[in-house]
């Protein structure tokens, strides 16, 4: 899981797998993987990613941006006003549940 503190929040790398049978977050081979039912068309998978992390991290979607990989499966998500430890703890709880 690649998460790092940056000046204004946290950067995390996420692999997005669109058109999955369910929406979930998993740790696979050290990579954080987000499965979404949405297709990779017209930004729908990206919107699903932002919505999911907004809900899980309890942060407004306006405090999140995809800063790299908007048109690729490997993305870098910026979450403002949180730190690495907070995000890691929440993600581990979500994955374990």
Jmol script that loads the backbone (N, CA, C; Angstrom):
load data "model"
ATOM      1  N   UNK A   1       0.864  -1.167   0.000  1.00  0.00           N
ATOM      2  CA  UNK A   1       0.000   0.000   0.000  1.00  0.00           C
ATOM      3  C   UNK A   1       0.906   1.224   0.000  1.00  0.00           C
ATOM      4  N   UNK A   2       0.759   2.061  -0.996  1.00  0.00           N
ATOM      5  CA  UNK A   2       1.611   3.238  -1.124  1.00  0.00           C
ATOM      6  C   UNK A   2       0.831   4.485  -0.728  1.00  0.00           C
ATOM      7  N   UNK A   3       1.122   4.951   0.478  1.00  0.00           N
ATOM      8  CA  UNK A   3       0.481   6.150   1.014  1.00  0.00           C
ATOM      9  C   UNK A   3       1.586   7.028   1.571  1.00  0.00           C
ATOM     10  N   UNK A   4       1.540   8.316   1.258  1.00  0.00           N
ATOM     11  CA  UNK A   4       2.554   9.207   1.802  1.00  0.00           C
ATOM     12  C   UNK A   4       1.964  10.567   2.159  1.00  0.00           C
ATOM     13  N   UNK A   5       2.520  11.137   3.220  1.00  0.00           N
ATOM     14  CA  UNK A   5       2.144  12.491   3.608  1.00  0.00           C
ATOM     15  C   UNK A   5       2.744  13.465   2.606  1.00  0.00           C
ATOM     16  N   UNK A   6       1.948  14.457   2.230  1.00  0.00           N
ATOM     17  CA  UNK A   6       2.430  15.563   1.406  1.00  0.00           C
ATOM     18  C   UNK A   6       2.033  16.854   2.111  1.00  0.00           C
ATOM     19  N   UNK A   7       2.472  17.968   1.583  1.00  0.00           N
ATOM     20  CA  UNK A   7       2.280  19.255   2.241  1.00  0.00           C
ATOM     21  C   UNK A   7       0.830  19.527   2.652  1.00  0.00           C
ATOM     22  N   UNK A   8      -0.104  19.219   1.794  1.00  0.00           N
ATOM     23  CA  UNK A   8      -1.496  19.571   2.075  1.00  0.00           C
ATOM     24  C   UNK A   8      -2.411  18.379   2.325  1.00  0.00           C
ATOM     25  N   UNK A   9      -1.834  17.203   2.593  1.00  0.00           N
ATOM     26  CA  UNK A   9      -2.679  16.037   2.848  1.00  0.00           C
ATOM     27  C   UNK A   9      -1.927  14.743   2.661  1.00  0.00           C
ATOM     28  N   UNK A  10      -2.576  13.806   1.968  1.00  0.00           N
ATOM     29  CA  UNK A  10      -2.036  12.465   1.768  1.00  0.00           C
ATOM     30  C   UNK A  10      -2.205  12.073   0.304  1.00  0.00           C
ATOM     31  N   UNK A  11      -1.159  11.451  -0.255  1.00  0.00           N
ATOM     32  CA  UNK A  11      -1.234  10.870  -1.597  1.00  0.00           C
ATOM     33  C   UNK A  11      -1.306   9.364  -1.448  1.00  0.00           C
ATOM     34  N   UNK A  12      -2.230   8.735  -2.159  1.00  0.00           N
ATOM     35  CA  UNK A  12      -2.273   7.284  -2.153  1.00  0.00           C
ATOM     36  C   UNK A  12      -2.452   6.762  -3.562  1.00  0.00           C
ATOM     37  N   UNK A  13      -1.754   5.654  -3.837  1.00  0.00           N
ATOM     38  CA  UNK A  13      -1.841   5.011  -5.137  1.00  0.00           C
ATOM     39  C   UNK A  13      -2.906   3.937  -5.085  1.00  0.00           C
ATOM     40  N   UNK A  14      -3.775   3.950  -6.095  1.00  0.00           N
ATOM     41  CA  UNK A  14      -4.889   3.002  -6.153  1.00  0.00           C
ATOM     42  C   UNK A  14      -4.978   2.435  -7.565  1.00  0.00           C
ATOM     43  N   UNK A  15      -5.153   1.128  -7.648  1.00  0.00           N
ATOM     44  CA  UNK A  15      -5.420   0.474  -8.924  1.00  0.00           C
ATOM     45  C   UNK A  15      -6.933   0.304  -9.005  1.00  0.00           C
ATOM     46  N   UNK A  16      -7.521   0.782 -10.096  1.00  0.00           N
ATOM     47  CA  UNK A  16      -8.981   0.702 -10.260  1.00  0.00           C
ATOM     48  C   UNK A  16      -9.314  -0.414 -11.237  1.00  0.00           C
ATOM     49  N   UNK A  17     -10.236  -1.284 -10.828  1.00  0.00           N
ATOM     50  CA  UNK A  17     -10.703  -2.377 -11.683  1.00  0.00           C
ATOM     51  C   UNK A  17     -12.190  -2.144 -11.961  1.00  0.00           C
ATOM     52  N   UNK A  18     -12.486  -1.546 -13.112  1.00  0.00           N
ATOM     53  CA  UNK A  18     -13.885  -1.247 -13.453  1.00  0.00           C
ATOM     54  C   UNK A  18     -14.660  -2.494 -13.873  1.00  0.00           C
ATOM     55  N   UNK A  19     -15.968  -2.313 -13.933  1.00  0.00           N
ATOM     56  CA  UNK A  19     -16.900  -3.355 -14.365  1.00  0.00           C
ATOM     57  C   UNK A  19     -16.761  -4.648 -13.561  1.00  0.00           C
ATOM     58  N   UNK A  20     -16.561  -4.500 -12.252  1.00  0.00           N
ATOM     59  CA  UNK A  20     -16.487  -5.653 -11.357  1.00  0.00           C
ATOM     60  C   UNK A  20     -17.890  -6.020 -10.893  1.00  0.00           C
ATOM     61  N   UNK A  21     -18.018  -7.176 -10.287  1.00  0.00           N
ATOM     62  CA  UNK A  21     -19.333  -7.624  -9.826  1.00  0.00           C
ATOM     63  C   UNK A  21     -19.749  -6.935  -8.533  1.00  0.00           C
ATOM     64  N   UNK A  22     -18.775  -6.396  -7.789  1.00  0.00           N
ATOM     65  CA  UNK A  22     -19.103  -5.701  -6.543  1.00  0.00           C
ATOM     66  C   UNK A  22     -18.152  -4.532  -6.334  1.00  0.00           C
ATOM     67  N   UNK A  23     -18.548  -3.622  -5.457  1.00  0.00           N
ATOM     68  CA  UNK A  23     -17.698  -2.493  -5.112  1.00  0.00           C
ATOM     69  C   UNK A  23     -16.974  -2.818  -3.814  1.00  0.00           C
ATOM     70  N   UNK A  24     -15.631  -2.846  -3.867  1.00  0.00           N
ATOM     71  CA  UNK A  24     -14.869  -3.177  -2.668  1.00  0.00           C
ATOM     72  C   UNK A  24     -13.444  -2.666  -2.798  1.00  0.00           C
ATOM     73  N   UNK A  25     -12.751  -2.697  -1.674  1.00  0.00           N
ATOM     74  CA  UNK A  25     -11.355  -2.308  -1.596  1.00  0.00           C
ATOM     75  C   UNK A  25     -10.572  -3.524  -1.134  1.00  0.00           C
ATOM     76  N   UNK A  26      -9.428  -3.786  -1.763  1.00  0.00           N
ATOM     77  CA  UNK A  26      -8.622  -4.959  -1.413  1.00  0.00           C
ATOM     78  C   UNK A  26      -7.147  -4.606  -1.473  1.00  0.00           C
ATOM     79  N   UNK A  27      -6.349  -5.411  -0.791  1.00  0.00           N
ATOM     80  CA  UNK A  27      -4.903  -5.300  -0.846  1.00  0.00           C
ATOM     81  C   UNK A  27      -4.402  -6.524  -1.590  1.00  0.00           C
ATOM     82  N   UNK A  28      -3.777  -6.308  -2.745  1.00  0.00           N
ATOM     83  CA  UNK A  28      -3.318  -7.414  -3.587  1.00  0.00           C
ATOM     84  C   UNK A  28      -1.859  -7.199  -3.951  1.00  0.00           C
ATOM     85  N   UNK A  29      -0.996  -8.060  -3.445  1.00  0.00           N
ATOM     86  CA  UNK A  29       0.422  -7.958  -3.761  1.00  0.00           C
ATOM     87  C   UNK A  29       1.030  -6.625  -3.375  1.00  0.00           C
ATOM     88  N   UNK A  30       0.551  -6.033  -2.308  1.00  0.00           N
ATOM     89  CA  UNK A  30       1.067  -4.744  -1.864  1.00  0.00           C
ATOM     90  C   UNK A  30       0.374  -3.547  -2.494  1.00  0.00           C
ATOM     91  N   UNK A  31      -0.498  -3.781  -3.479  1.00  0.00           N
ATOM     92  CA  UNK A  31      -1.231  -2.692  -4.137  1.00  0.00           C
ATOM     93  C   UNK A  31      -2.624  -2.550  -3.547  1.00  0.00           C
ATOM     94  N   UNK A  32      -3.063  -1.323  -3.401  1.00  0.00           N
ATOM     95  CA  UNK A  32      -4.421  -1.027  -2.982  1.00  0.00           C
ATOM     96  C   UNK A  32      -5.283  -1.070  -4.238  1.00  0.00           C
ATOM     97  N   UNK A  33      -6.287  -1.953  -4.255  1.00  0.00           N
ATOM     98  CA  UNK A  33      -7.116  -2.155  -5.447  1.00  0.00           C
ATOM     99  C   UNK A  33      -8.568  -1.824  -5.121  1.00  0.00           C
ATOM    100  N   UNK A  34      -9.160  -0.967  -5.953  1.00  0.00           N
ATOM    101  CA  UNK A  34     -10.563  -0.593  -5.807  1.00  0.00           C
ATOM    102  C   UNK A  34     -11.350  -1.232  -6.945  1.00  0.00           C
ATOM    103  N   UNK A  35     -12.315  -2.062  -6.591  1.00  0.00           N
ATOM    104  CA  UNK A  35     -13.210  -2.686  -7.561  1.00  0.00           C
ATOM    105  C   UNK A  35     -14.499  -1.884  -7.616  1.00  0.00           C
ATOM    106  N   UNK A  36     -14.893  -1.510  -8.820  1.00  0.00           N
ATOM    107  CA  UNK A  36     -16.133  -0.760  -8.995  1.00  0.00           C
ATOM    108  C   UNK A  36     -16.996  -1.405 -10.075  1.00  0.00           C
ATOM    109  N   UNK A  37     -18.291  -1.280  -9.915  1.00  0.00           N
ATOM    110  CA  UNK A  37     -19.230  -1.802 -10.911  1.00  0.00           C
ATOM    111  C   UNK A  37     -19.285  -0.908 -12.148  1.00  0.00           C
ATOM    112  N   UNK A  38     -18.842   0.334 -12.007  1.00  0.00           N
ATOM    113  CA  UNK A  38     -18.935   1.316 -13.088  1.00  0.00           C
ATOM    114  C   UNK A  38     -17.963   1.003 -14.229  1.00  0.00           C
ATOM    115  N   UNK A  39     -18.360   1.327 -15.455  1.00  0.00           N
ATOM    116  CA  UNK A  39     -17.450   1.150 -16.591  1.00  0.00           C
ATOM    117  C   UNK A  39     -16.457   2.318 -16.664  1.00  0.00           C
ATOM    118  N   UNK A  40     -15.354   2.119 -17.377  1.00  0.00           N
ATOM    119  CA  UNK A  40     -14.376   3.199 -17.507  1.00  0.00           C
ATOM    120  C   UNK A  40     -14.747   4.182 -18.623  1.00  0.00           C
ATOM    121  N   UNK A  41     -15.973   4.632 -18.611  1.00  0.00           N
ATOM    122  CA  UNK A  41     -16.473   5.541 -19.644  1.00  0.00           C
ATOM    123  C   UNK A  41     -16.945   6.848 -19.030  1.00  0.00           C
ATOM    124  N   UNK A  42     -16.606   7.936 -19.684  1.00  0.00           N
ATOM    125  CA  UNK A  42     -17.088   9.269 -19.283  1.00  0.00           C
ATOM    126  C   UNK A  42     -16.801   9.585 -17.820  1.00  0.00           C
ATOM    127  N   UNK A  43     -15.710   9.073 -17.285  1.00  0.00           N
ATOM    128  CA  UNK A  43     -15.319   9.375 -15.910  1.00  0.00           C
ATOM    129  C   UNK A  43     -16.136   8.687 -14.834  1.00  0.00           C
ATOM    130  N   UNK A  44     -16.923   7.713 -15.205  1.00  0.00           N
ATOM    131  CA  UNK A  44     -17.801   7.059 -14.217  1.00  0.00           C
ATOM    132  C   UNK A  44     -17.020   6.260 -13.185  1.00  0.00           C
ATOM    133  N   UNK A  45     -15.971   5.541 -13.598  1.00  0.00           N
ATOM    134  CA  UNK A  45     -15.154   4.781 -12.651  1.00  0.00           C
ATOM    135  C   UNK A  45     -14.406   5.740 -11.720  1.00  0.00           C
ATOM    136  N   UNK A  46     -13.925   6.854 -12.256  1.00  0.00           N
ATOM    137  CA  UNK A  46     -13.243   7.859 -11.429  1.00  0.00           C
ATOM    138  C   UNK A  46     -14.197   8.466 -10.408  1.00  0.00           C
ATOM    139  N   UNK A  47     -15.392   8.775 -10.831  1.00  0.00           N
ATOM    140  CA  UNK A  47     -16.389   9.337  -9.913  1.00  0.00           C
ATOM    141  C   UNK A  47     -16.725   8.333  -8.812  1.00  0.00           C
ATOM    142  N   UNK A  48     -16.809   7.072  -9.174  1.00  0.00           N
ATOM    143  CA  UNK A  48     -17.083   6.025  -8.197  1.00  0.00           C
ATOM    144  C   UNK A  48     -15.951   5.928  -7.180  1.00  0.00           C
ATOM    145  N   UNK A  49     -14.707   6.042  -7.642  1.00  0.00           N
ATOM    146  CA  UNK A  49     -13.541   6.014  -6.762  1.00  0.00           C
ATOM    147  C   UNK A  49     -13.592   7.158  -5.744  1.00  0.00           C
ATOM    148  N   UNK A  50     -13.852   8.361  -6.228  1.00  0.00           N
ATOM    149  CA  UNK A  50     -13.930   9.536  -5.348  1.00  0.00           C
ATOM    150  C   UNK A  50     -15.079   9.374  -4.352  1.00  0.00           C
ATOM    151  N   UNK A  51     -16.225   8.951  -4.825  1.00  0.00           N
ATOM    152  CA  UNK A  51     -17.398   8.780  -3.957  1.00  0.00           C
ATOM    153  C   UNK A  51     -17.123   7.738  -2.873  1.00  0.00           C
ATOM    154  N   UNK A  52     -16.512   6.615  -3.255  1.00  0.00           N
ATOM    155  CA  UNK A  52     -16.205   5.540  -2.305  1.00  0.00           C
ATOM    156  C   UNK A  52     -15.250   6.038  -1.220  1.00  0.00           C
ATOM    157  N   UNK A  53     -14.144   6.642  -1.618  1.00  0.00           N
ATOM    158  CA  UNK A  53     -13.169   7.115  -0.631  1.00  0.00           C
ATOM    159  C   UNK A  53     -13.722   8.263   0.207  1.00  0.00           C
ATOM    160  N   UNK A  54     -14.562   9.085  -0.375  1.00  0.00           N
ATOM    161  CA  UNK A  54     -15.202  10.160   0.382  1.00  0.00           C
ATOM    162  C   UNK A  54     -16.052   9.580   1.509  1.00  0.00           C
ATOM    163  N   UNK A  55     -16.806   8.554   1.193  1.00  0.00           N
ATOM    164  CA  UNK A  55     -17.673   7.906   2.178  1.00  0.00           C
ATOM    165  C   UNK A  55     -16.845   7.178   3.241  1.00  0.00           C
ATOM    166  N   UNK A  56     -15.861   6.398   2.810  1.00  0.00           N
ATOM    167  CA  UNK A  56     -15.050   5.595   3.722  1.00  0.00           C
ATOM    168  C   UNK A  56     -14.209   6.473   4.657  1.00  0.00           C
ATOM    169  N   UNK A  57     -13.591   7.510   4.104  1.00  0.00           N
ATOM    170  CA  UNK A  57     -12.719   8.372   4.903  1.00  0.00           C
ATOM    171  C   UNK A  57     -13.490   9.484   5.621  1.00  0.00           C
ATOM    172  N   UNK A  58     -14.781   9.593   5.337  1.00  0.00           N
ATOM    173  CA  UNK A  58     -15.629  10.623   5.931  1.00  0.00           C
ATOM    174  C   UNK A  58     -15.083  12.027   5.650  1.00  0.00           C
ATOM    175  N   UNK A  59     -14.774  12.249   4.377  1.00  0.00           N
ATOM    176  CA  UNK A  59     -14.226  13.517   3.907  1.00  0.00           C
ATOM    177  C   UNK A  59     -15.051  13.967   2.708  1.00  0.00           C
ATOM    178  N   UNK A  60     -15.277  15.247   2.594  1.00  0.00           N
ATOM    179  CA  UNK A  60     -16.003  15.788   1.455  1.00  0.00           C
ATOM    180  C   UNK A  60     -15.261  15.461   0.157  1.00  0.00           C
ATOM    181  N   UNK A  61     -16.002  15.126  -0.873  1.00  0.00           N
ATOM    182  CA  UNK A  61     -15.375  14.808  -2.159  1.00  0.00           C
ATOM    183  C   UNK A  61     -14.641  16.012  -2.739  1.00  0.00           C
ATOM    184  N   UNK A  62     -14.981  17.213  -2.287  1.00  0.00           N
ATOM    185  CA  UNK A  62     -14.276  18.410  -2.760  1.00  0.00           C
ATOM    186  C   UNK A  62     -12.850  18.479  -2.212  1.00  0.00           C
ATOM    187  N   UNK A  63     -12.536  17.641  -1.225  1.00  0.00           N
ATOM    188  CA  UNK A  63     -11.187  17.606  -0.654  1.00  0.00           C
ATOM    189  C   UNK A  63     -10.359  16.477  -1.244  1.00  0.00           C
ATOM    190  N   UNK A  64     -10.827  15.917  -2.372  1.00  0.00           N
ATOM    191  CA  UNK A  64     -10.119  14.825  -3.046  1.00  0.00           C
ATOM    192  C   UNK A  64      -9.965  15.144  -4.516  1.00  0.00           C
ATOM    193  N   UNK A  65      -8.832  14.699  -5.053  1.00  0.00           N
ATOM    194  CA  UNK A  65      -8.577  14.845  -6.488  1.00  0.00           C
ATOM    195  C   UNK A  65      -7.747  13.668  -6.968  1.00  0.00           C
ATOM    196  N   UNK A  66      -7.998  13.278  -8.211  1.00  0.00           N
ATOM    197  CA  UNK A  66      -7.111  12.333  -8.876  1.00  0.00           C
ATOM    198  C   UNK A  66      -6.033  13.205  -9.504  1.00  0.00           C
ATOM    199  N   UNK A  67      -4.801  13.085  -8.998  1.00  0.00           N
ATOM    200  CA  UNK A  67      -3.742  13.970  -9.472  1.00  0.00           C
ATOM    201  C   UNK A  67      -2.845  13.308 -10.515  1.00  0.00           C
ATOM    202  N   UNK A  68      -3.014  12.019 -10.721  1.00  0.00           N
ATOM    203  CA  UNK A  68      -2.240  11.325 -11.746  1.00  0.00           C
ATOM    204  C   UNK A  68      -3.016  10.081 -12.172  1.00  0.00           C
ATOM    205  N   UNK A  69      -3.024   9.809 -13.477  1.00  0.00           N
ATOM    206  CA  UNK A  69      -3.641   8.586 -13.983  1.00  0.00           C
ATOM    207  C   UNK A  69      -5.128   8.696 -14.234  1.00  0.00           C
ATOM    208  N   UNK A  70      -5.621   9.892 -14.520  1.00  0.00           N
ATOM    209  CA  UNK A  70      -7.059  10.074 -14.718  1.00  0.00           C
ATOM    210  C   UNK A  70      -7.620   9.123 -15.778  1.00  0.00           C
ATOM    211  N   UNK A  71      -6.837   8.827 -16.817  1.00  0.00           N
ATOM    212  CA  UNK A  71      -7.318   7.957 -17.887  1.00  0.00           C
ATOM    213  C   UNK A  71      -6.677   6.574 -17.853  1.00  0.00           C
ATOM    214  N   UNK A  72      -6.058   6.233 -16.731  1.00  0.00           N
ATOM    215  CA  UNK A  72      -5.409   4.932 -16.586  1.00  0.00           C
ATOM    216  C   UNK A  72      -5.989   4.198 -15.384  1.00  0.00           C
ATOM    217  N   UNK A  73      -5.658   2.941 -15.247  1.00  0.00           N
ATOM    218  CA  UNK A  73      -6.146   2.163 -14.095  1.00  0.00           C
ATOM    219  C   UNK A  73      -5.353   2.467 -12.836  1.00  0.00           C
ATOM    220  N   UNK A  74      -4.069   2.801 -12.986  1.00  0.00           N
ATOM    221  CA  UNK A  74      -3.243   3.162 -11.835  1.00  0.00           C
ATOM    222  C   UNK A  74      -3.387   4.657 -11.586  1.00  0.00           C
ATOM    223  N   UNK A  75      -3.896   4.999 -10.430  1.00  0.00           N
ATOM    224  CA  UNK A  75      -4.194   6.393 -10.119  1.00  0.00           C
ATOM    225  C   UNK A  75      -3.490   6.830  -8.850  1.00  0.00           C
ATOM    226  N   UNK A  76      -3.272   8.127  -8.735  1.00  0.00           N
ATOM    227  CA  UNK A  76      -2.777   8.717  -7.497  1.00  0.00           C
ATOM    228  C   UNK A  76      -3.869   9.666  -7.023  1.00  0.00           C
ATOM    229  N   UNK A  77      -4.352   9.407  -5.820  1.00  0.00           N
ATOM    230  CA  UNK A  77      -5.440  10.180  -5.229  1.00  0.00           C
ATOM    231  C   UNK A  77      -4.871  11.083  -4.142  1.00  0.00           C
ATOM    232  N   UNK A  78      -5.227  12.355  -4.170  1.00  0.00           N
ATOM    233  CA  UNK A  78      -4.835  13.297  -3.128  1.00  0.00           C
ATOM    234  C   UNK A  78      -6.026  13.522  -2.215  1.00  0.00           C
ATOM    235  N   UNK A  79      -5.817  13.312  -0.921  1.00  0.00           N
ATOM    236  CA  UNK A  79      -6.845  13.558   0.086  1.00  0.00           C
ATOM    237  C   UNK A  79      -6.326  14.678   0.977  1.00  0.00           C
ATOM    238  N   UNK A  80      -6.985  15.820   0.921  1.00  0.00           N
ATOM    239  CA  UNK A  80      -6.546  16.974   1.711  1.00  0.00           C
ATOM    240  C   UNK A  80      -7.002  16.860   3.162  1.00  0.00           C
ATOM    241  N   UNK A  81      -6.227  17.477   4.041  1.00  0.00           N
ATOM    242  CA  UNK A  81      -6.566  17.626   5.462  1.00  0.00           C
ATOM    243  C   UNK A  81      -6.648  16.305   6.224  1.00  0.00           C
ATOM    244  N   UNK A  82      -5.895  15.312   5.787  1.00  0.00           N
ATOM    245  CA  UNK A  82      -5.767  14.053   6.530  1.00  0.00           C
ATOM    246  C   UNK A  82      -4.292  13.699   6.556  1.00  0.00           C
ATOM    247  N   UNK A  83      -3.915  12.783   7.456  1.00  0.00           N
ATOM    248  CA  UNK A  83      -2.527  12.338   7.470  1.00  0.00           C
ATOM    249  C   UNK A  83      -2.455  10.842   7.167  1.00  0.00           C
ATOM    250  N   UNK A  84      -1.235  10.390   6.926  1.00  0.00           N
ATOM    251  CA  UNK A  84      -0.996   9.010   6.509  1.00  0.00           C
ATOM    252  C   UNK A  84      -1.547   7.999   7.508  1.00  0.00           C
ATOM    253  N   UNK A  85      -1.317   8.231   8.792  1.00  0.00           N
ATOM    254  CA  UNK A  85      -1.750   7.286   9.816  1.00  0.00           C
ATOM    255  C   UNK A  85      -3.269   7.143   9.842  1.00  0.00           C
ATOM    256  N   UNK A  86      -3.981   8.269   9.745  1.00  0.00           N
ATOM    257  CA  UNK A  86      -5.450   8.230   9.733  1.00  0.00           C
ATOM    258  C   UNK A  86      -5.959   7.403   8.550  1.00  0.00           C
ATOM    259  N   UNK A  87      -5.424   7.701   7.375  1.00  0.00           N
ATOM    260  CA  UNK A  87      -5.872   7.022   6.156  1.00  0.00           C
ATOM    261  C   UNK A  87      -5.542   5.526   6.215  1.00  0.00           C
ATOM    262  N   UNK A  88      -4.320   5.185   6.633  1.00  0.00           N
ATOM    263  CA  UNK A  88      -3.939   3.775   6.733  1.00  0.00           C
ATOM    264  C   UNK A  88      -4.845   3.010   7.684  1.00  0.00           C
ATOM    265  N   UNK A  89      -5.127   3.579   8.843  1.00  0.00           N
ATOM    266  CA  UNK A  89      -5.983   2.908   9.828  1.00  0.00           C
ATOM    267  C   UNK A  89      -7.379   2.645   9.258  1.00  0.00           C
ATOM    268  N   UNK A  90      -7.953   3.634   8.626  1.00  0.00           N
ATOM    269  CA  UNK A  90      -9.298   3.489   8.053  1.00  0.00           C
ATOM    270  C   UNK A  90      -9.295   2.445   6.941  1.00  0.00           C
ATOM    271  N   UNK A  91      -8.318   2.514   6.051  1.00  0.00           N
ATOM    272  CA  UNK A  91      -8.255   1.569   4.938  1.00  0.00           C
ATOM    273  C   UNK A  91      -8.082   0.146   5.442  1.00  0.00           C
ATOM    274  N   UNK A  92      -7.237  -0.057   6.447  1.00  0.00           N
ATOM    275  CA  UNK A  92      -7.043  -1.409   6.989  1.00  0.00           C
ATOM    276  C   UNK A  92      -8.340  -1.955   7.577  1.00  0.00           C
ATOM    277  N   UNK A  93      -9.108  -1.097   8.264  1.00  0.00           N
ATOM    278  CA  UNK A  93     -10.395  -1.538   8.815  1.00  0.00           C
ATOM    279  C   UNK A  93     -11.370  -1.924   7.700  1.00  0.00           C
ATOM    280  N   UNK A  94     -11.388  -1.138   6.629  1.00  0.00           N
ATOM    281  CA  UNK A  94     -12.293  -1.422   5.510  1.00  0.00           C
ATOM    282  C   UNK A  94     -11.915  -2.741   4.842  1.00  0.00           C
ATOM    283  N   UNK A  95     -10.631  -2.958   4.633  1.00  0.00           N
ATOM    284  CA  UNK A  95     -10.174  -4.183   3.973  1.00  0.00           C
ATOM    285  C   UNK A  95     -10.466  -5.412   4.831  1.00  0.00           C
ATOM    286  N   UNK A  96     -10.292  -5.284   6.139  1.00  0.00           N
ATOM    287  CA  UNK A  96     -10.504  -6.425   7.039  1.00  0.00           C
ATOM    288  C   UNK A  96     -11.972  -6.759   7.259  1.00  0.00           C
ATOM    289  N   UNK A  97     -12.866  -5.816   6.990  1.00  0.00           N
ATOM    290  CA  UNK A  97     -14.292  -6.073   7.244  1.00  0.00           C
ATOM    291  C   UNK A  97     -14.950  -6.842   6.115  1.00  0.00           C
TER     292      UNK A  97
END
end "model"
wireframe off; spacefill off
backbone 0.3
color backbone group
